[in-house]
Amino acid sequence: MIFVHFDGDDVGSSLELLLLDEDVELARKYSDSITRALELVRDTLADFGGADIFVLGGDDLVVALPDSSFDMAKIEVIRRLFFEASGQTMSAGVGLSSSEATQNLRRAKLMGKNIMIASPAVLRFRSMKKLSALALAGSQDRLYIFVTSWRPDPYVNALVYSLQHFDIAQVYFASIVENDYGNEDDRDDEQADHDGKEEKKAAKSLNEIKTGIEERLQELAKGIYTRVYPDGSEEEVEIGPEGAALYKSCVSMMERLEVTSVTFPWIDLNRRLARYSEDGHGIFDVTALKNNLLVDVVIGLLSRGSTRIFAFEILKTGKPSYDERDLIHNMKEKGKRTPGEYVYRNLLENQNVKSAIARIVSRSLQVRSLIILTSVVATIIVLIQIFYARSWPETVVAVVAAVAAIGAWLSSLRSAK
């Protein structure tokens, strides 16, 4: 069984404030809205096969779900339903026991509320459950989308393209927390505490960005795009049945995938990239990554032999519109010989990058060859000194060494010019 502990955020304090203000009628309406929202959550959970709700009161609900009917995506839907019905956000803790679920709920509250926290064991269970099904279908690639922008549209483009063209088994939204130190050993206790707070803030921000991406996909699947203008006003625009069908198929695919958010500090970047790229099944999207982090990520992946590093590039002339006109359903992909309005570019398929990699490899081989040759020569010299001291082999080696030294000196002068 998997346990989930739901709890409305700031429900009690909001109600207490109304009572302190002696606004009895508003307090009654507010209490009724919370009750209705919780009943909606209860009824939704009843559709889960074998759900056992054993705590329901106030703004708390605790449920035990059979392994077969547990789905974290549906838990997120429940949290959204509560918000839509009451106007209050809801946090959730997920665990393999009621106490573990409650502990994770407490952690969610401390991390800023309005998030769901699940134990690693639950995530591993869910991953194994979904990956076993995906393995039967031949899917094995993992898509890592590096996140820095708050706008969901660039991620939607990259996500939709990848789901349509690759066999994706897992999707990771990855956020790198930048800090002002260069080495783990440079941190004192105060800095470590500050960094911990920054990582919590980043985790909360990443969760909000991920939610924004999912909500954008959901509304696009319904054939709608919400334009937001600089003055804050909004307008719903219809995108047409073909576009809606594209996004609907992607939403359906996402529901079958393992989707995870990952936040880690910049100093941990090398270790993370090594782990993500070690088996060759990582696909890395850097479309919306900041320039300073872009260099770190791309160079780090290149040094580990990763060859699938992509960015979604819009080729349309003129300024970007920053609305549905810049989404993938409204643009034609550029072919090798045909013009188009976008390309999902593999950064390594650039001729300049290929030439740079070839030079790096060539120099690396040269250095490696020189090291091996130097070791061999040194070994020969040592053996001659031991077994043939003051003999003609020693003289020959001395002459060769002198000629090599003069040649190296002349070569260095030529290189300097």
N, C-alpha and C positions, 0 to 999 in steps of 0.2 A: 504494500500500500504506500501511496505518496500523500503526504499531508500538506495542506495549504491553509495558512492563516491570513485572512483578509482583515484590514482595519482602515476605516476612513481617516483621512488626514485632517487634523485640527477641528474635527467635528465637535468634540466636547467643549473646547475653548470658544468656538464660535457661538455655540448655544449658551454658554455661560455668560458671554459678553452681552447677548440679547437680554438675558434675565437680569443682569446688573443694570441694564438700561431700562428695565421694566417694560420692555416691548413684548408683551405677552402674546399678542396675536401673531406677530412675526416669528416669535419663538415656536408657536404652535405649528405654523406653516413650514418652518424650517425642519422641525422634528418630523412632521409628516412626510416631507420630501426624502429625508434620510431613511425613514421606515419603508417607503415605497421603493427606494433605490435598493435597499437590502433585500426586499422581497423579490425584486427583479433578478438580483444576483442568485438568490435561492432557487428561483424557478429555472434560471438558465443552467445552473449546476444540476438540476434534476434531470436535464436531458443527457447528462453524462451517465453512461452505463455504470450502475453500482455505486453512485456517489452517496456517501454517508455524512450528512451534515449533523454534527453533534454539539456545536455551539452556534447559537444565533441570538444575538441580543445587543442593544445599543447600536454601535457601528462595527461590531466584531462578528466575523463568521469563520468558523474552522470546519474544514471538510477533509474527509479521507477518500482518496480516489484509487480505484484499482489501477495497476500498472497499465493495463490494456487501454484504458480510457483517458489516461493523463496526456495532456497536450498543453505546453506552455503558451502556444499562440492563443489558445482559447482562454487561458488565464488573463492574458493581456486584453482580450476582447471584453472580459468581465469587468476589468478595471475601467475600461473606457465606458461601458454601459453605466457603471455607478456614477461616473463623472457627469455623463449626459443627463442622468435622472436627478441628480442632487446638486450639481455645481461644485462638488467637493471632490478632490482627488482621492485616490485609494492606494495604499501600499500593500504588498503581499510578501510573505515569507514561505518558502517551499523547502520541505525536508523529508527525510525518511521516517521521521517520528514527529509527534505533536510538539515536543520540546524543541526539536531542531527547527521546525517551521517557525515557532515563536521566536527563537533566537535570531533567525534570519529576518523576521519582521522587524525586530528591534534594530538590527543592523541597517535595514532599509530606512527606518525612521532617522537614525543617526546620520545617514548619508544624504539627508535632505528631503526625504519623503517622495511620494509619487513614483516609486520604482518597485520592481520585483527582484528579490534576492533569492537564489536557489543554491543549495549545497552542491559542492563539486560532485558528490556521488550521484545526485539527481541529474546533473548535466551529463555525466558519463553514461548513466542509464539511458537518457533520452538520445544521446549521440549514438550509442550502440544500437538502440532500437531502430532509429531511422537509417543509420549507415548500413545495417544488415539488409534492409529492404533496398536501399540504393545500390548496394554491392551486387545484388541480383540483377539489377538493370544495367550494370557496367559503369555507373558513375563513381568517380574517385577523385576528381579535382576539387581543390579548395580555392575559393575566391576571397582574397584579402583586399578590402576596400579601405584605403587610408583616408581618414576623415579630418578635415580642419574647417570647412565651410559650413555655415548654418543652412544654406539653401539646399533643399532636397533634390532639385532638378538635375544637377550634374551626376549625382549618385544614381538617380533613376535611369538616366541614359546608359551609364556603365553597367548597371545591374541588368537591365532589360537585354542589352546586347549580349552580355556574357551568358545569361540564361538561354538565349536563343542559339548560341554558337558553340558553347562548351558543355561538357558533361559535368555539371557542378553537383557536388555532394554536400558541401558546406559553404556557408557565407560568413565571413568575419568582418565586422566593422571595427577597425583598429584606430585608436587615438593615441598619439605620442604626446606625453606631458613634457613640455620644455622647462628646464631648470637652469639656473645661472651658475652651475658648477660643472666641471669637466671630469671629475673622478669621484667614484663612490667614497673613497677615503677622505675626500676634502670636506665632507659634511660633518658638522657638529650636531649636538642633540636638537638645538633650536632650528637648524636648517632642515634636519630630518623631519621634525614635527611640521614645519612649513610645507615641505614637499608632500607629506602625507595628506595634508588638507587640500593641496593643489590636485592631487590624484583623485580625491573624493569629488572635488568640483568638476574635474574632467570627466569622471565616470557619470556624474549626473548629466552633464552637457551632452555626452555621447548618447546616453539613453534618450534624451529629448530629440537629438538629431535623428536617431534610428526610428523613433516614433513618428517624426515628421516625414521620413521617407516612406514608411509603411502606410501612413494616412494618405500621402500623395498618390501612391499606387492604388489604394482602395478607391479613391474618388475618380481616378483616371479609368479604372475598371468599370465604373458606372457611367463613363462617357462625359465626365465633368472635369474642368480645371478651374480652380479659383484664382483669379488674378488679384493681386494686392497692389494698389497704387501708392505713390509716395505720401499721399495725404491720409493713408490708412484705410481708405474705402476699398471694398471688395466687389468683384463681379464674377459670376459663374459663367463660364464659356463652355459650350458643347464641343467635343472634339471629334464626333462622328463615330459610327458603329465599327469601322475598321480599326481605328485607334483604340477604342474601348476593348475590342476583342484581343488585341495584342497585349494590353495590360492585364486583362482578365486571365489570360493564359499564364502570364508571369506570376500573378498573385497565387494561382493554383499551384504552380511549381514551387513557390516560396513556402507554401504550407507543408510541403513534403520534405523540405530541406532542414538541416540544422543551421540556425541563424544565431550568431553569438556576437556580443560586444566585448571588446578587449581594450583595456586601458593600461599603458605601461610607461615608465619614465624613459627619457631620452637615453640615459646611461645604460639601459637594458636593451637598447635597440639591436646591437650586434648579436646578443644571445637570442633574441626573438627571431631575427632574420635567419639565423643559422638553423633554428628549429623549424621555421615555416618552410624553408627551401630544401631541407636535407633529403627528402624523398622524391623531389622533382615534380610533385603534383600541385605545387602552389602557382596560382595565377594572381598577379599583383596589379591592382589598379591605383594609379597615382594622379587621377584626373584633377582632384580638388586639393592636392597636397601643397602646402606652402613651399616657396622656392628653397628656403634654407633646409627644410626637412627633405625636400625632393632629392637634393644632392646626396644627403646622407643615406637615404633609402635605396636609391638607384645604385650608387657605388657599392653599398653593402651587399646588395643582391648580385651585382655583377661579379664581385669578388668570390661569390659562392657558386658561380656557374648557372645562376638563374637566367633563363632566356625568355620568360613570358612576363614582361613588364609593360603594361598598357596604359594609355591615356585616351580619353574620348575628346576628339578635337573637332570643333565646328568650323567649317570652311566657308560658310556663307559670307558674302561681302556685306559691308556696312556694320553698324553697331549691333551688338546682341540685344534682343528684345526682353530677355529675362522673364519669359512667360511660356505658354504652351507652344509658341512658334519655334522655340529652341529645343523642343523635345524630339526624341528619336522618331516618333510616328509621323511627324510633319516634315521629315527630311529624307533625302535619298542618299544611300551610302556611296561613297566614291569607290570606283573599281580601278583595276590596274590601267585600263585604257578608256574608261568612261568617267566623265566629271560627276561630281556629287557634292553634297552639302555637309557631309561629316565623314570622318574616318575614325575607327577604333585602332589607333596606331600602336604597333609594337615598337617601343623606343629603341630596340636593338636592331631594327631593320632600316635604320638610318645609315647611309654610307659613311658619314663622318664618324659615327659611333663605331661602326665596324672597323674602320681604319685605325681608330684610337685603340680598340681592343687588340687588333693585330700587332700594333707597335708595343703595347704593354706585354703581350705574350712573347713577342720576339725578344724584348729586353730581358724578360724574366728567364727565357731559355739561355740567352747569352750569359747572364750572371750565373745561372746554374751550371752551365758548361765550364765557365771560368773557375768556379769553385771546385768542380770535379777534377779539372786539369791541374789546378794548383795542388790539390791533395795528392794526385798521382805523382807529380814531379817531386813534391816534398818527400813522399815515401821513398822514391828512387834515390834521392840525394842522401837521405838518412841511411839507407841500406848500403850505398857505396862508401859513405864515411865509416860505417862499421866494419865492412868486410874488405874494402879495397882502398884503404887510406894510403895516400902518397903513391898512387899508381896512375897509369894512363886513363882509366875510366874517370878518375877524379878530375884529371886535367880537362878531358872532353866536356864533362858536366860544367866545369868552371867557365870554359869558353862559351858554351851554349847559353849559360846564365847571363854572361856579360853581354852577348849579342841580343838576347831577349830584353835585358834591361835598357840597352840603347834604343832598341826598337820601340819599346813602350814609352820611352821619353820622347822620341820623335813623334809618335802617334798622339801623345797628349798635347804636344805643341800644335799639331795639325788640327786637333779637335778644338783647341782654344781659339784658333783663327775662325 
